[in-house]
């Protein structure tokens, strides 16, 4: 029983007869890799360096997470300060309610 010829056989035969790559190919490839991974040139300026940092996904994610955490922290500080002021105000009004002399002393200080 003969199997029919595979249509990929002529293509694979042609692929095995590829010419040899130039000798400088590996040198050029490594130079391109070094250029891509290297730091941006000084002439590009600090803006290009910042852009290169933000082009890296781990750094961009870390920056966004840091900004979100900083925003939450500042919001918590603001709410904490407002609650502290409100508690002090409630304590003062409670003291004035239970101690009428305190109200008289405050009125004497104002005059």
N, CA, C and O atoms as CSV, one atom per row, in Angstrom:
chain,resi,resn,atom,element,x,y,z
A,1,UNK,N,N,0.824,-1.160,0.000
A,1,UNK,CA,C,0.000,0.000,0.000
A,1,UNK,C,C,0.881,1.240,0.000
A,1,UNK,O,O,1.674,1.467,0.914
A,2,UNK,N,N,0.723,2.019,-1.030
A,2,UNK,CA,C,1.507,3.245,-1.198
A,2,UNK,C,C,0.739,4.438,-0.635
A,2,UNK,O,O,-0.456,4.600,-0.885
A,3,UNK,N,N,1.445,5.264,0.127
A,3,UNK,CA,C,0.803,6.478,0.647
A,3,UNK,C,C,0.991,7.593,-0.374
A,3,UNK,O,O,2.030,7.666,-1.029
A,4,UNK,N,N,0.011,8.444,-0.510
A,4,UNK,CA,C,0.157,9.536,-1.473
A,4,UNK,C,C,1.250,10.494,-1.009
A,4,UNK,O,O,1.484,10.632,0.191
A,5,UNK,N,N,1.906,11.143,-1.930
A,5,UNK,CA,C,2.993,12.063,-1.545
A,5,UNK,C,C,2.431,13.260,-0.763
A,5,UNK,O,O,1.364,13.791,-1.070
A,6,UNK,N,N,3.166,13.640,0.217
A,6,UNK,CA,C,2.757,14.775,1.054
A,6,UNK,C,C,3.026,16.078,0.294
A,6,UNK,O,O,4.111,16.239,-0.265
A,7,UNK,N,N,2.068,17.012,0.259
A,7,UNK,CA,C,2.284,18.264,-0.477
A,7,UNK,C,C,3.337,19.170,0.176
A,7,UNK,O,O,3.814,20.114,-0.452
A,8,UNK,N,N,3.692,18.892,1.412
A,8,UNK,CA,C,4.699,19.712,2.079
A,8,UNK,C,C,6.128,19.286,1.744
A,8,UNK,O,O,7.066,20.048,1.977
A,9,UNK,N,N,6.308,18.083,1.202
A,9,UNK,CA,C,7.654,17.587,0.911
A,9,UNK,C,C,8.444,18.513,-0.016
A,9,UNK,O,O,9.594,18.813,0.302
A,10,UNK,N,N,7.899,18.982,-1.140
A,10,UNK,CA,C,8.691,19.881,-1.995
A,10,UNK,C,C,9.040,21.193,-1.282
A,10,UNK,O,O,10.120,21.745,-1.491
A,11,UNK,N,N,8.134,21.684,-0.451
A,11,UNK,CA,C,8.424,22.921,0.269
A,11,UNK,C,C,9.540,22.720,1.293
A,11,UNK,O,O,10.403,23.581,1.463
A,12,UNK,N,N,9.511,21.571,1.974
A,12,UNK,CA,C,10.565,21.284,2.944
A,12,UNK,C,C,11.908,21.069,2.256
A,12,UNK,O,O,12.944,21.452,2.799
A,13,UNK,N,N,11.906,20.467,1.081
A,13,UNK,CA,C,13.150,20.293,0.329
A,13,UNK,C,C,13.737,21.648,-0.056
A,13,UNK,O,O,14.949,21.851,0.018
A,14,UNK,N,N,12.878,22.566,-0.463
A,14,UNK,CA,C,13.352,23.886,-0.867
A,14,UNK,C,C,13.875,24.649,0.364
A,14,UNK,O,O,14.831,25.418,0.255
A,15,UNK,N,N,13.259,24.439,1.513
A,15,UNK,CA,C,13.670,25.125,2.726
A,15,UNK,C,C,15.048,24.648,3.189
A,15,UNK,O,O,15.819,25.442,3.727
A,16,UNK,N,N,15.366,23.394,2.994
A,16,UNK,CA,C,16.657,22.880,3.440
A,16,UNK,C,C,17.798,23.406,2.583
A,16,UNK,O,O,18.957,23.265,2.973
A,17,UNK,N,N,17.518,24.000,1.442
A,17,UNK,CA,C,18.564,24.526,0.564
A,17,UNK,C,C,18.728,26.040,0.730
A,17,UNK,O,O,19.086,26.736,-0.220
A,18,UNK,N,N,18.468,26.542,1.927
A,18,UNK,CA,C,18.585,27.981,2.194
A,18,UNK,C,C,20.058,28.376,2.178
A,18,UNK,O,O,20.913,27.597,2.601
A,19,UNK,N,N,20.360,29.570,1.698
A,19,UNK,CA,C,21.765,30.017,1.690
A,19,UNK,C,C,22.238,30.343,3.113
A,19,UNK,O,O,21.426,30.604,4.001
A,20,UNK,N,N,23.512,30.325,3.308
A,20,UNK,CA,C,24.097,30.645,4.600
A,20,UNK,C,C,23.928,32.147,4.879
A,20,UNK,O,O,24.065,32.965,3.969
A,21,UNK,N,N,23.632,32.505,6.127
A,21,UNK,CA,C,23.504,33.935,6.453
A,21,UNK,C,C,24.871,34.618,6.415
A,21,UNK,O,O,25.897,33.958,6.577
A,22,UNK,N,N,24.891,35.900,6.207
A,22,UNK,CA,C,26.176,36.606,6.198
A,22,UNK,C,C,26.884,36.463,7.541
A,22,UNK,O,O,26.243,36.255,8.571
A,23,UNK,N,N,28.205,36.575,7.520
A,23,UNK,CA,C,28.984,36.377,8.739
A,23,UNK,C,C,28.724,37.483,9.764
A,23,UNK,O,O,28.806,37.228,10.965
A,24,UNK,N,N,28.416,38.683,9.327
A,24,UNK,CA,C,28.218,39.809,10.247
A,24,UNK,C,C,26.796,39.854,10.815
A,24,UNK,O,O,26.466,40.764,11.575
A,25,UNK,N,N,25.958,38.888,10.457
A,25,UNK,CA,C,24.566,38.914,10.911
A,25,UNK,C,C,24.465,38.863,12.435
A,25,UNK,O,O,23.716,39.642,13.025
A,26,UNK,N,N,25.197,37.969,13.075
A,26,UNK,CA,C,25.097,37.855,14.537
A,26,UNK,C,C,25.606,39.127,15.217
A,26,UNK,O,O,25.060,39.541,16.239
A,27,UNK,N,N,26.640,39.744,14.663
A,27,UNK,CA,C,27.158,40.977,15.244
A,27,UNK,C,C,26.103,42.077,15.144
A,27,UNK,O,O,25.887,42.819,16.101
A,28,UNK,N,N,25.447,42.183,13.988
A,28,UNK,CA,C,24.419,43.201,13.801
A,28,UNK,C,C,23.217,42.953,14.708
A,28,UNK,O,O,22.633,43.896,15.242
A,29,UNK,N,N,22.849,41.691,14.881
A,29,UNK,CA,C,21.726,41.360,15.757
A,29,UNK,C,C,22.043,41.761,17.189
A,29,UNK,O,O,21.205,42.367,17.858
A,30,UNK,N,N,23.233,41.436,17.668
A,30,UNK,CA,C,23.598,41.782,19.040
A,30,UNK,C,C,23.711,43.293,19.227
A,30,UNK,O,O,23.398,43.810,20.300
A,31,UNK,N,N,24.151,43.995,18.202
A,31,UNK,CA,C,24.199,45.459,18.299
A,31,UNK,C,C,22.788,46.034,18.408
A,31,UNK,O,O,22.554,46.961,19.184
A,32,UNK,N,N,21.858,45.496,17.644
A,32,UNK,CA,C,20.474,45.972,17.730
A,32,UNK,C,C,19.867,45.670,19.094
A,32,UNK,O,O,19.144,46.496,19.650
A,33,UNK,N,N,20.157,44.499,19.630
A,33,UNK,CA,C,19.649,44.146,20.960
A,33,UNK,C,C,20.234,45.084,22.008
A,33,UNK,O,O,19.509,45.573,22.874
A,34,UNK,N,N,21.532,45.338,21.937
A,34,UNK,CA,C,22.174,46.237,22.896
A,34,UNK,C,C,21.599,47.647,22.788
A,34,UNK,O,O,21.405,48.316,23.803
A,35,UNK,N,N,21.331,48.093,21.584
A,35,UNK,CA,C,20.756,49.422,21.391
A,35,UNK,C,C,19.349,49.484,21.963
A,35,UNK,O,O,18.984,50.475,22.595
A,36,UNK,N,N,18.555,48.441,21.752
A,36,UNK,CA,C,17.171,48.430,22.246
A,36,UNK,C,C,17.122,48.358,23.770
A,36,UNK,O,O,16.244,48.973,24.376
A,37,UNK,N,N,18.029,47.634,24.403
A,37,UNK,CA,C,18.018,47.483,25.854
A,37,UNK,C,C,18.801,48.571,26.565
A,37,UNK,O,O,18.644,48.762,27.771
A,38,UNK,N,N,19.626,49.271,25.844
A,38,UNK,CA,C,20.462,50.303,26.455
A,38,UNK,C,C,19.682,51.527,26.854
A,38,UNK,O,O,18.501,51.671,26.540
A,39,UNK,N,N,20.378,52.421,27.563
A,39,UNK,CA,C,19.750,53.669,27.976
A,39,UNK,C,C,19.621,54.585,26.778
A,39,UNK,O,O,20.435,54.521,25.857
A,40,UNK,N,N,18.609,55.438,26.779
A,40,UNK,CA,C,18.461,56.360,25.664
A,40,UNK,C,C,19.617,57.350,25.650
A,40,UNK,O,O,20.193,57.642,26.698
A,41,UNK,N,N,19.960,57.864,24.487
A,41,UNK,CA,C,21.088,58.788,24.398
A,41,UNK,C,C,20.819,60.065,25.204
A,41,UNK,O,O,19.668,60.450,25.412
A,42,UNK,N,N,21.897,60.712,25.650
A,42,UNK,CA,C,21.770,61.920,26.473
A,42,UNK,C,C,21.086,63.047,25.703
A,42,UNK,O,O,20.401,63.878,26.299
A,43,UNK,N,N,21.265,63.080,24.404
A,43,UNK,CA,C,20.683,64.146,23.598
A,43,UNK,C,C,19.154,64.086,23.609
A,43,UNK,O,O,18.485,65.095,23.388
A,44,UNK,N,N,18.610,62.899,23.867
A,44,UNK,CA,C,17.158,62.747,23.860
A,44,UNK,C,C,16.523,63.462,25.046
A,44,UNK,O,O,15.359,63.855,24.977
A,45,UNK,N,N,17.263,63.633,26.118
A,45,UNK,CA,C,16.753,64.388,27.254
A,45,UNK,C,C,16.073,63.510,28.293
A,45,UNK,O,O,15.888,62.307,28.109
A,46,UNK,N,N,15.715,64.153,29.378
A,46,UNK,CA,C,15.129,63.440,30.495
A,46,UNK,C,C,13.717,62.983,30.186
A,46,UNK,O,O,13.254,61.995,30.755
A,47,UNK,N,N,13.026,63.676,29.301
A,47,UNK,CA,C,11.660,63.278,28.962
A,47,UNK,C,C,11.642,61.908,28.289
A,47,UNK,O,O,10.752,61.098,28.548
A,48,UNK,N,N,12.612,61.652,27.434
A,48,UNK,CA,C,12.702,60.351,26.764
A,48,UNK,C,C,13.041,59.247,27.768
A,48,UNK,O,O,12.569,58.118,27.633
A,49,UNK,N,N,13.855,59.571,28.769
A,49,UNK,CA,C,14.164,58.564,29.795
A,49,UNK,C,C,12.905,58.209,30.590
A,49,UNK,O,O,12.660,57.040,30.887
A,50,UNK,N,N,12.112,59.227,30.931
A,50,UNK,CA,C,10.865,58.966,31.660
A,50,UNK,C,C,9.928,58.139,30.798
A,50,UNK,O,O,9.291,57.203,31.281
A,51,UNK,N,N,9.847,58.483,29.534
A,51,UNK,CA,C,8.980,57.725,28.618
A,51,UNK,C,C,9.443,56.275,28.493
A,51,UNK,O,O,8.624,55.360,28.407
A,52,UNK,N,N,10.758,56.073,28.483
A,52,UNK,CA,C,11.290,54.706,28.401
A,52,UNK,C,C,10.935,53.913,29.649
A,52,UNK,O,O,10.631,52.723,29.558
A,53,UNK,N,N,10.969,54.559,30.824
A,53,UNK,CA,C,10.593,53.868,32.057
A,53,UNK,C,C,9.118,53.493,32.046
A,53,UNK,O,O,8.752,52.383,32.434
A,54,UNK,N,N,8.276,54.417,31.604
A,54,UNK,CA,C,6.840,54.130,31.601
A,54,UNK,C,C,6.455,53.146,30.510
A,54,UNK,O,O,5.353,52.599,30.549
A,55,UNK,N,N,7.314,52.905,29.549
A,55,UNK,CA,C,7.027,51.923,28.503
A,55,UNK,C,C,7.139,50.498,29.046
A,55,UNK,O,O,6.631,49.556,28.439
A,56,UNK,N,N,7.799,50.348,30.182
A,56,UNK,CA,C,7.935,49.029,30.798
A,56,UNK,C,C,6.692,48.745,31.638
A,56,UNK,O,O,6.400,49.490,32.574
A,57,UNK,N,N,5.962,47.690,31.321
A,57,UNK,CA,C,4.705,47.412,32.051
A,57,UNK,C,C,4.863,47.275,33.562
A,57,UNK,O,O,4.015,47.800,34.284
A,58,UNK,N,N,5.881,46.610,34.087
A,58,UNK,CA,C,5.958,46.501,35.556
A,58,UNK,C,C,6.086,47.869,36.233
A,58,UNK,O,O,5.469,48.113,37.270
A,59,UNK,N,N,6.884,48.752,35.647
A,59,UNK,CA,C,7.045,50.076,36.235
A,59,UNK,C,C,5.750,50.873,36.144
A,59,UNK,O,O,5.374,51.554,37.098
A,60,UNK,N,N,5.065,50.795,35.006
A,60,UNK,CA,C,3.811,51.531,34.834
A,60,UNK,C,C,2.762,51.055,35.839
A,60,UNK,O,O,2.052,51.871,36.425
A,61,UNK,N,N,2.660,49.756,36.037
A,61,UNK,CA,C,1.693,49.207,37.000
A,61,UNK,C,C,2.060,49.638,38.421
A,61,UNK,O,O,1.188,49.996,39.213
A,62,UNK,N,N,3.352,49.601,38.735
A,62,UNK,CA,C,3.794,50.009,40.062
A,62,UNK,C,C,3.492,51.497,40.292
A,62,UNK,O,O,3.068,51.875,41.384
A,63,UNK,N,N,3.702,52.333,39.289
A,63,UNK,CA,C,3.441,53.759,39.419
A,63,UNK,C,C,1.957,54.028,39.644
A,63,UNK,O,O,1.594,54.838,40.497
A,64,UNK,N,N,1.107,53.358,38.891
A,64,UNK,CA,C,-0.338,53.547,39.043
A,64,UNK,C,C,-0.795,53.075,40.428
A,64,UNK,O,O,-1.594,53.743,41.084
A,65,UNK,N,N,-0.289,51.933,40.860
A,65,UNK,CA,C,-0.653,51.433,42.190
A,65,UNK,C,C,-0.165,52.380,43.282
A,65,UNK,O,O,-0.878,52.613,44.259
A,66,UNK,N,N,1.040,52.928,43.131
A,66,UNK,CA,C,1.570,53.873,44.108
A,66,UNK,C,C,0.722,55.141,44.170
A,66,UNK,O,O,0.436,55.650,45.253
A,67,UNK,N,N,0.325,55.643,43.011
A,67,UNK,CA,C,-0.530,56.836,42.979
A,67,UNK,C,C,-1.875,56.569,43.648
A,67,UNK,O,O,-2.380,57.408,44.393
A,68,UNK,N,N,-2.445,55.411,43.382
A,68,UNK,CA,C,-3.731,55.072,43.999
A,68,UNK,C,C,-3.587,54.962,45.519
A,68,UNK,O,O,-4.436,55.464,46.256
A,69,UNK,N,N,-2.527,54.313,45.991
A,69,UNK,CA,C,-2.313,54.182,47.431
A,69,UNK,C,C,-2.040,55.534,48.086
A,69,UNK,O,O,-2.517,55.795,49.191
A,70,UNK,N,N,-1.283,56.390,47.418
A,70,UNK,CA,C,-1.030,57.725,47.949
A,70,UNK,C,C,-2.333,58.517,48.040
A,70,UNK,O,O,-2.568,59.207,49.032
A,71,UNK,N,N,-3.174,58.425,47.022
A,71,UNK,CA,C,-4.466,59.107,47.053
A,71,UNK,C,C,-5.345,58.610,48.187
A,71,UNK,O,O,-5.991,59.406,48.867
A,72,UNK,N,N,-5.374,57.302,48.396
A,72,UNK,CA,C,-6.156,56.747,49.508
A,72,UNK,C,C,-5.611,57.202,50.861
A,72,UNK,O,O,-6.379,57.509,51.773
A,73,UNK,N,N,-4.298,57.243,50.985
A,73,UNK,CA,C,-3.681,57.685,52.229
A,73,UNK,C,C,-4.018,59.142,52.524
A,73,UNK,O,O,-4.371,59.480,53.653
A,74,UNK,N,N,-3.910,60.017,51.503
A,74,UNK,CA,C,-4.223,61.429,51.706
A,74,UNK,C,C,-5.704,61.631,52.017
A,74,UNK,O,O,-6.053,62.481,52.836
A,75,UNK,N,N,-6.567,60.864,51.377
A,75,UNK,CA,C,-7.998,60.962,51.677
A,75,UNK,C,C,-8.265,60.520,53.115
A,75,UNK,O,O,-9.081,61.131,53.806
A,76,UNK,N,N,-7.599,59.483,53.567
A,76,UNK,CA,C,-7.765,59.013,54.942
A,76,UNK,C,C,-7.292,60.074,55.937
A,76,UNK,O,O,-7.935,60.286,56.966
A,77,UNK,N,N,-6.185,60.735,55.642
A,77,UNK,CA,C,-5.709,61.809,56.516
A,77,UNK,C,C,-6.730,62.932,56.603
A,77,UNK,O,O,-6.994,63.450,57.688
A,78,UNK,N,N,-7.308,63.313,55.468
A,78,UNK,CA,C,-8.289,64.394,55.437
A,78,UNK,C,C,-9.538,64.023,56.241
A,78,UNK,O,O,-10.038,64.835,57.019
A,79,UNK,N,N,-10.035,62.811,56.059
A,79,UNK,CA,C,-11.219,62.361,56.795
A,79,UNK,C,C,-10.918,62.269,58.283
A,79,UNK,O,O,-11.751,62.638,59.111
A,80,UNK,N,N,-9.744,61.784,58.624
A,80,UNK,CA,C,-9.352,61.672,60.026
A,80,UNK,C,C,-9.299,63.052,60.679
A,80,UNK,O,O,-9.758,63.220,61.809
A,81,UNK,N,N,-8.754,64.022,59.988
A,81,UNK,CA,C,-8.686,65.391,60.512
A,81,UNK,C,C,-10.093,65.963,60.706
A,81,UNK,O,O,-10.371,66.584,61.732
A,82,UNK,N,N,-10.970,65.761,59.740
A,82,UNK,CA,C,-12.352,66.262,59.853
A,82,UNK,C,C,-13.078,65.589,61.011
A,82,UNK,O,O,-13.826,66.251,61.731
A,83,UNK,N,N,-12.876,64.289,61.204
A,83,UNK,CA,C,-13.519,63.581,62.313
A,83,UNK,C,C,-12.992,64.069,63.662
A,83,UNK,O,O,-13.752,64.188,64.623
A,84,UNK,N,N,-11.696,64.351,63.732
A,84,UNK,CA,C,-11.113,64.849,64.973
A,84,UNK,C,C,-11.705,66.220,65.322
A,84,UNK,O,O,-12.047,66.474,66.477
A,85,UNK,N,N,-11.824,67.098,64.327
A,85,UNK,CA,C,-12.431,68.406,64.573
A,85,UNK,C,C,-13.882,68.268,65.023
A,85,UNK,O,O,-14.323,68.966,65.936
A,86,UNK,N,N,-14.613,67.378,64.387
A,86,UNK,CA,C,-16.019,67.160,64.740
A,86,UNK,C,C,-16.138,66.609,66.169
A,86,UNK,O,O,-17.030,67.019,66.912
A,87,UNK,N,N,-15.259,65.694,66.555
A,87,UNK,CA,C,-15.282,65.139,67.918
A,87,UNK,C,C,-14.984,66.225,68.946
A,87,UNK,O,O,-15.621,66.279,69.998
A,88,UNK,N,N,-14.007,67.096,68.642
A,88,UNK,CA,C,-13.691,68.194,69.558
A,88,UNK,C,C,-14.881,69.140,69.699
A,88,UNK,O,O,-15.182,69.603,70.799
A,89,UNK,N,N,-15.548,69.424,68.600
A,89,UNK,CA,C,-16.713,70.300,68.632
A,89,UNK,C,C,-17.843,69.680,69.462
A,89,UNK,O,O,-18.498,70.366,70.246
A,90,UNK,N,N,-18.061,68.373,69.275
A,90,UNK,CA,C,-19.094,67.694,70.067
A,90,UNK,C,C,-18.741,67.696,71.554
A,90,UNK,O,O,-19.625,67.876,72.391
A,91,UNK,N,N,-17.482,67.503,71.894
A,91,UNK,CA,C,-17.060,67.506,73.297
A,91,UNK,C,C,-17.269,68.889,73.904
A,91,UNK,O,O,-17.747,68.996,75.034
A,92,UNK,N,N,-16.917,69.960,73.168
A,92,UNK,CA,C,-17.126,71.316,73.674
A,92,UNK,C,C,-18.608,71.606,73.894
A,92,UNK,O,O,-18.987,72.152,74.930
A,93,UNK,N,N,-19.440,71.246,72.931
A,93,UNK,CA,C,-20.870,71.521,73.080
A,93,UNK,C,C,-21.469,70.677,74.202
A,93,UNK,O,O,-22.389,71.135,74.879
A,94,UNK,N,N,-20.976,69.466,74.415
A,94,UNK,CA,C,-21.459,68.635,75.526
A,94,UNK,C,C,-21.078,69.269,76.855
A,94,UNK,O,O,-21.888,69.335,77.780
A,95,UNK,N,N,-19.829,69.735,76.940
A,95,UNK,CA,C,-19.394,70.373,78.188
A,95,UNK,C,C,-20.212,71.633,78.470
A,95,UNK,O,O,-20.573,71.892,79.618
A,96,UNK,N,N,-20.498,72.394,77.460
A,96,UNK,CA,C,-21.308,73.595,77.652
A,96,UNK,C,C,-22.737,73.235,78.060
A,96,UNK,O,O,-23.371,73.969,78.819
A,97,UNK,N,N,-23.226,72.146,77.575
A,97,UNK,CA,C,-24.580,71.721,77.916
A,97,UNK,C,C,-24.686,71.278,79.363
A,97,UNK,O,O,-25.667,71.590,80.037
A,98,UNK,N,N,-23.674,70.545,79.852
A,98,UNK,CA,C,-23.761,70.024,81.223
A,98,UNK,C,C,-23.178,70.994,82.243
A,98,UNK,O,O,-23.446,70.839,83.434
A,99,UNK,N,N,-22.407,71.970,81.839
A,99,UNK,CA,C,-21.800,72.904,82.779
A,99,UNK,C,C,-22.138,74.330,82.372
A,99,UNK,O,O,-21.431,74.918,81.554
A,100,UNK,N,N,-23.210,74.899,82.928
A,100,UNK,CA,C,-23.605,76.250,82.538
A,100,UNK,C,C,-22.576,77.300,82.939
A,100,UNK,O,O,-22.518,78.366,82.326
A,101,UNK,N,N,-21.766,77.022,83.953
A,101,UNK,CA,C,-20.734,77.987,84.342
A,101,UNK,C,C,-19.682,78.160,83.247
A,101,UNK,O,O,-19.107,79.237,83.089
A,102,UNK,N,N,-19.446,77.114,82.517
A,102,UNK,CA,C,-18.475,77.188,81.426
A,102,UNK,C,C,-18.948,78.187,80.374
A,102,UNK,O,O,-18.135,78.903,79.790
A,103,UNK,N,N,-20.250,78.238,80.131
A,103,UNK,CA,C,-20.805,79.191,79.182
A,103,UNK,C,C,-20.611,80.610,79.696
A,103,UNK,O,O,-20.293,81.510,78.919
A,104,UNK,N,N,-20.797,80.820,80.995
A,104,UNK,CA,C,-20.607,82.143,81.583
A,104,UNK,C,C,-19.151,82.570,81.497
A,104,UNK,O,O,-18.865,83.735,81.220
A,105,UNK,N,N,-18.215,81.632,81.735
A,105,UNK,CA,C,-16.788,81.952,81.638
A,105,UNK,C,C,-16.408,82.330,80.214
A,105,UNK,O,O,-15.616,83.249,80.003
A,106,UNK,N,N,-16.962,81.633,79.246
A,106,UNK,CA,C,-16.668,81.950,77.847
A,106,UNK,C,C,-17.194,83.339,77.495
A,106,UNK,O,O,-16.550,84.074,76.747
A,107,UNK,N,N,-18.364,83.703,78.032
A,107,UNK,CA,C,-18.927,85.026,77.745
A,107,UNK,C,C,-18.080,86.119,78.398
A,107,UNK,O,O,-17.922,87.196,77.823
A,108,UNK,N,N,-17.532,85.859,79.594
A,108,UNK,CA,C,-16.677,86.842,80.268
A,108,UNK,C,C,-15.385,87.044,79.504
A,108,UNK,O,O,-14.884,88.167,79.434
A,109,UNK,N,N,-14.831,85.988,78.928
A,109,UNK,CA,C,-13.589,86.082,78.153
A,109,UNK,C,C,-13.802,86.895,76.886
A,109,UNK,O,O,-12.905,87.619,76.454
A,110,UNK,N,N,-14.955,86.785,76.301
A,110,UNK,CA,C,-15.232,87.512,75.056
A,110,UNK,C,C,-15.374,89.007,75.309
A,110,UNK,O,O,-15.067,89.806,74.424
A,111,UNK,N,N,-15.830,89.406,76.489
A,111,UNK,CA,C,-16.051,90.832,76.724
A,111,UNK,C,C,-14.818,91.530,77.249
A,111,UNK,O,O,-14.849,92.736,77.496
